[in-house]
Amino acid sequence: MPITEILEQNARLYGAETALVEINPEKRENRRVTWREYELVEPSRAPHYRREITWSVFNEKSNRLANLLLSRGIKKGDKVAILMTNCLEWLPIYFGILKTGALAVPLNFRYAADEIRYCLGLAEVDTLIFGAEFIGRIEELADALPPELALIFCGNEACPSFAEDYTELAANSSSVSPAIALTDDDLAAIYFSSGTTGFPKAILHNHESLVHACKVEQAHHSQTHDDVFLCIPPLYHTGAKMHWFGSFLVGGKAVLLKGTNPEYVLDAVDSEKCSIVWLLVPWAQDILLAIERGEIVLADYQNLSQWRLMHIGAQPVPQSLVRRWLEYFPNHQYDTNYGLSESIGPGCVHLGVENVHKVGAIGVPGYGWEVKIVDEKGEIVPEGDVGELCVKGPGVMLEYFNDAKATAESLRDGWLFTGDMARRDEDGFIFLVDRKKDVIITGGENIYPVQIENFLAGHPDIKDVAVIGLPEPRLGEITAAIIEVKPGKILNEDEVYAFCHELPRYKRPRKLIFANVPRNATGKIEKPKLREIYGATGIVAEQTES
């Protein structure tokens, strides 16, 4: 069953019920609604901007986009990219693309202009739908993009001259479901993961992968139609959308919250009666600190008792964080999930709500998943020994699109080699120990050092540079640059930080160390030695055991 059938089913069963809510606590003024059929709920005394749509409207808007794209010649196998921040339009657009048989290609909204251009080319995108926040970046690229690439603007500001207006186009399109036959084997989406060469890799999934993500999440967390899911992370990321998929499968309401302030989160849970919340480690820590400092008083909220599940993913979770959380929220179920975009997001390994006594582990194989830990020869290691974590199941990617070499390195006989080093204890629980791949995970965002290294190497006074992750209590890791200055040159932190302003904010080094950069006989940076020198050896184990 393709995932679009779930949306059709929800529209039939729950048509008049609320499907999606958007809350933006920092936006208080009225503004034009993107689609006329949206229900705009903004009481005069409302403390924040709020919109909602029903399941029938959700489905109708997806149909309108699908028919619009079909009228423009989009067909099965074509690619339509989404470059938007979280909003009420995002998911109807995603499903509208899928209904045409085309592939949805979500783009990281943190991408700089050159990364956007690279991803559009790598995925062979035919149409780009972008939001108001990206007008400047797309305008910078417009002349360099292929003339056949259609640009569609979705927003309330004036449509830029180089694009077409989504609102006008969709309003004149049919709301009837298009008659496009889809199967589980049809291609569905391309997600991007940072590559070891510094540029993203395109991860190809079919409808079976997406539907399996729905089943996995619902099997792990027992969502019912009455549950309300609070979604805070960006929808371009598999970690957010695939957790929502469990609620989507049963027609449960979802709330899209723009902002991670602890007060925003608690207000949303209280006002919308949310029962399931997925957090990143820094957001959970911020909530606890706000409670401990007295900035948030739990007794002031009337509707927190229905909040039954708090789960965390995307980065290692300190044991101390969960212990502190359960002191304030003793009735909460807790779960952590492990996954990659290559495994259609979280859930190929999960702790399980019944296993809070095993906090520190990432858990056991998820619903429908197989797991093994192997040595360099691909042989399964004995219990307790460290090896590379491998996963296998219906959610494994088909390939890295247009990258046969990278596909062959990561996929072997149906097994996805994750690049994470792990061990299994006597009870069968898996613990992450370290990373085989040179990746830094800071606040749930994957960063590959080579792009930062290449950028810093362009400074005229830098002889050599290496970037590693260093432990940090809130974000898990921060990016640190070890900089070797050219002989006779003098360089200070302020000069380097000023130079780094051209990098996206999340890629800028948080710590600078002026020292020699060790390289081996073949010229490769000796990252293990640097991690040992600067206290970053076994960083994953250190984070989870704290």
HELIX and SHEET records of a PDB file:
HELIX    1   1 THR A    4  TYR A   14  1                                  11    
HELIX    2   2 TRP A   55  SER A   71  1                                  17    
HELIX    3   3 TRP A   90  LYS A   99  1                                  10    
HELIX    4   4 ALA A  113  LEU A  122  1                                  10    
HELIX    5   5 ALA A  132  PHE A  134  5                                   3    
HELIX    6   6 ILE A  135  ALA A  142  1                                   8    
HELIX    7   7 TYR A  166  ALA A  171  1                                   6    
HELIX    8   8 HIS A  207  HIS A  221  1                                  15    
HELIX    9   9 THR A  238  LEU A  249  1                                  12    
HELIX   10  10 PRO A  262  GLU A  272  1                                  11    
HELIX   11  11 VAL A  281  GLU A  292  1                                  12    
HELIX   12  12 LEU A  298  ASP A  300  5                                   3    
HELIX   13  13 GLN A  319  TYR A  328  1                                  10    
HELIX   14  14 SER A  341  SER A  343  5                                   3    
HELIX   15  15 VAL A  356  LYS A  358  5                                   3    
HELIX   16  16 ALA A  404  SER A  410  1                                   7    
HELIX   17  17 PRO A  449  LEU A  456  1                                   8    
HELIX   18  18 GLU A  493  PHE A  499  1                                   7    
HELIX   19  19 CYS A  500  GLU A  502  5                                   3    
HELIX   20  20 ARG A  505  LYS A  507  5                                   3    
HELIX   21  21 LYS A  527  ILE A  533  1                                   7    
HELIX   22  22 ILE A  539  GLU A  545  1                                   7    
SHEET    1   A10 GLU A  39  LEU A  40  0                                        
SHEET    2   A10 TYR A  49  THR A  54 -1                                        
SHEET    3   A10 THR A  18  ASN A  24 -1                                        
SHEET    4   A10 LYS A 253  LEU A 257  1                                        
SHEET    5   A10 VAL A 228  CYS A 231  1                                        
SHEET    6   A10 ILE A 276  LEU A 279  1                                        
SHEET    7   A10 LEU A 309  GLY A 313  1                                        
SHEET    8   A10 GLN A 333  LEU A 340  1                                        
SHEET    9   A10 GLY A 345  HIS A 350 -1                                        
SHEET   10   A10 VAL A 364  PRO A 365 -1                                        
SHEET    1   B 5 LEU A 103  PRO A 106  0                                        
SHEET    2   B 5 LYS A  79  LEU A  83  1                                        
SHEET    3   B 5 THR A 127  GLY A 131  1                                        
SHEET    4   B 5 ALA A 150  CYS A 154  1                                        
SHEET    5   B 5 GLU A 164  ASP A 165  1                                        
SHEET    1   C 3 LEU A 187  SER A 194  0                                        
SHEET    2   C 3 PRO A 200  ASN A 206 -1                                        
SHEET    3   C 3 GLU A 399  TYR A 400 -1                                        
SHEET    1   D 4 GLU A 370  VAL A 374  0                                        
SHEET    2   D 4 GLY A 387  LYS A 392 -1                                        
SHEET    3   D 4 TRP A 415  ARG A 424 -1                                        
SHEET    4   D 4 LEU A 411  ARG A 412 -1                                        
SHEET    1   E 4 GLU A 370  VAL A 374  0                                        
SHEET    2   E 4 GLY A 387  LYS A 392 -1                                        
SHEET    3   E 4 TRP A 415  ARG A 424 -1                                        
SHEET    4   E 4 ILE A 430  ARG A 435 -1                                        
SHEET    1   F 2 ILE A 440  THR A 442  0                                        
SHEET    2   F 2 GLU A 445  ILE A 447 -1                                        
SHEET    1   G 3 ILE A 462  GLU A 472  0                                        
SHEET    2   G 3 GLY A 476  VAL A 485 -1                                        
SHEET    3   G 3 LYS A 511  PHE A 514  1                                        
END                                                                             
